Amino acid sequence: MAHLRGYEGIIIGIDPSLRGTGIAILESRGNRINFIFSKRLSLAPRFSFYGCLGKIFKEVDETIAKYCPDYAAMEETIFVQNYKIAQTLGSVRGTIIAALMGRGVEICEYPPLRIKQAVTGVGRASKEQVMGTIKNLLNIDWEISTDESDAIAIACCHAWTFTS
């Protein structure tokens, strides 16, 4: 349990990816954040593109149904030079947004630099720095993937910087 400030409620943080979506649930109350759940949705190459989208939708929908988050926090779309990657990421994001909106969960998006700044104090922090800070602040003493760490960081950013 970390001593922090900001938003009050349950947050689902999502780091979208076709083969490794990170999902995290945090509860923020006053100056405290409780880590509740995280996972990396690993989808093997044997799943088709559309099969992955279906599994992502189902996982996000089931997580929302189980934890009833008040808000969803996602990383803003990043610039990619490859149009195929941009289309794939757009499809994944659209699938996640459809699941969230279908359950009435409001969405906030944050730029990557703001997420890193909120978590580590450094906008250009490495994934390892973000993970180390997250694990330290939330007393996570087990292995988590970088996708989970990113999802947790996104949710933390919302908890610490959200203003209504």
C-alpha positions in Angstrom: 0.0 0.0 0.0 1.5 3.3 -1.1 0.9 6.7 0.6 -0.1 8.9 -2.3 -2.6 11.6 -3.2 -5.4 12.2 -5.7 -8.3 10.3 -7.2 -10.7 8.1 -5.2 -12.1 5.0 -6.8 -11.3 1.8 -8.7 -9.2 2.2 -11.8 -8.5 -0.2 -14.6 -5.2 0.5 -16.3 -4.7 -1.0 -19.8 -1.6 -1.1 -21.9 -2.9 -2.2 -25.3 -1.0 -4.7 -27.5 -2.2 -7.4 -29.9 -0.1 -10.2 -28.3 0.7 -8.8 -24.8 -2.0 -6.5 -23.4 -1.3 -5.5 -19.8 -4.3 -5.1 -17.5 -4.2 -3.8 -13.9 -6.8 -2.9 -11.2 -5.9 -0.4 -8.5 -8.0 1.2 -5.8 -7.2 4.8 -4.9 -8.6 6.1 -1.6 -7.4 9.5 -0.3 -3.7 9.3 -0.1 -3.5 5.5 -0.5 -3.3 3.2 -3.5 -4.0 -0.5 -3.1 -2.8 -2.9 -5.8 -5.6 -5.4 -6.5 -4.8 -7.3 -9.7 -2.7 -7.4 -12.8 -2.1 -9.7 -15.7 -0.5 -9.9 -19.1 -2.9 -11.3 -21.7 -0.4 -13.4 -23.8 -1.7 -14.4 -27.1 0.3 -16.9 -29.2 0.8 -16.5 -32.9 -1.6 -19.4 -33.5 -4.4 -17.0 -32.7 -5.5 -15.0 -35.8 -5.7 -11.3 -35.7 -9.5 -11.4 -35.2 -9.1 -14.2 -32.6 -6.8 -11.9 -30.6 -9.3 -9.1 -30.8 -12.0 -11.4 -29.5 -9.9 -12.6 -26.6 -8.9 -9.1 -25.7 -12.5 -8.0 -25.7 -13.5 -10.9 -23.6 -10.7 -10.5 -21.0 -11.3 -6.7 -20.6 -15.1 -7.3 -20.4 -14.7 -10.0 -17.7 -12.2 -7.9 -15.7 -14.7 -4.9 -15.8 -17.5 -7.2 -14.7 -15.5 -8.6 -11.8 -13.9 -5.4 -10.4 -16.4 -2.7 -11.5 -13.8 0.1 -12.1 -15.0 3.7 -12.0 -12.5 4.8 -14.6 -10.2 3.3 -17.3 -6.8 4.8 -17.9 -5.0 4.1 -21.2 -1.9 5.4 -22.8 -2.6 7.9 -25.7 -1.9 6.7 -29.2 1.8 6.9 -29.9 3.3 7.9 -33.2 4.4 4.9 -35.3 6.1 5.1 -38.7 4.7 1.8 -39.8 1.1 2.0 -41.0 0.4 -1.7 -40.4 1.5 -1.4 -36.8 -0.7 1.7 -36.5 -3.7 -0.1 -37.9 -3.2 -3.1 -35.6 -2.8 -0.9 -32.5 -5.9 1.1 -33.6 -7.9 -2.1 -33.9 -6.7 -3.3 -30.4 -7.5 0.1 -28.9 -10.9 0.1 -30.6 -11.7 -3.3 -29.2 -10.7 -2.2 -25.7 -12.7 1.0 -25.9 -15.8 -0.9 -27.1 -15.5 -3.2 -24.1 -15.1 -0.3 -21.7 -17.9 1.8 -23.2 -20.2 -1.3 -23.4 -19.9 -1.5 -19.6 -20.2 2.3 -19.1 -16.6 2.8 -17.9 -15.3 6.3 -18.5 -11.9 6.5 -20.2 -9.0 8.9 -19.7 -5.9 8.8 -21.8 -2.4 9.9 -20.9 0.7 10.6 -23.0 3.6 8.3 -22.3 5.8 11.1 -21.0 3.2 12.1 -18.5 2.8 8.5 -17.2 6.6 8.2 -16.7 6.8 11.6 -15.1 4.0 10.8 -12.7 5.5 7.5 -11.7 9.2 8.1 -11.7 9.6 11.9 -11.8 11.4 11.5 -15.1 9.5 11.7 -18.4 12.1 9.7 -20.3 12.4 6.9 -17.8 13.1 3.4 -19.0 10.7 0.5 -18.7 12.9 -0.9 -16.0 12.9 2.3 -14.0 9.1 2.4 -14.3 8.8 -1.2 -13.2 11.2 -0.7 -10.3 9.4 2.3 -9.0 5.9 0.7 -9.3 7.1 -2.5 -7.5 8.7 -0.3 -4.7 5.7 2.0 -4.3 3.1 -0.7 -4.2 5.1 -3.3 -2.4 5.0 -5.8 -5.2 7.6 -8.5 -4.4 6.9 -11.0 -7.2 7.7 -11.0 -10.9 5.5 -9.0 -13.2 5.8 -8.4 -16.9 6.6 -5.0 -18.4 3.1 -5.0 -19.9 1.6 -5.4 -16.4 4.0 -2.8 -15.1 3.0 -0.4 -17.8 -0.7 -1.0 -17.1 -0.1 -0.4 -13.4 1.8 2.8 -14.2 -1.0 4.1 -16.4 -3.5 3.5 -13.5 -1.2 5.2 -11.0 -0.9 8.2 -13.3 -4.6 8.5 -13.3 -4.8 8.2 -9.5 -2.1 10.8 -9.0 -3.0 13.4 -11.7 -6.7 13.1 -12.6 -8.8 16.2 -12.0 -12.5 16.2 -12.7 
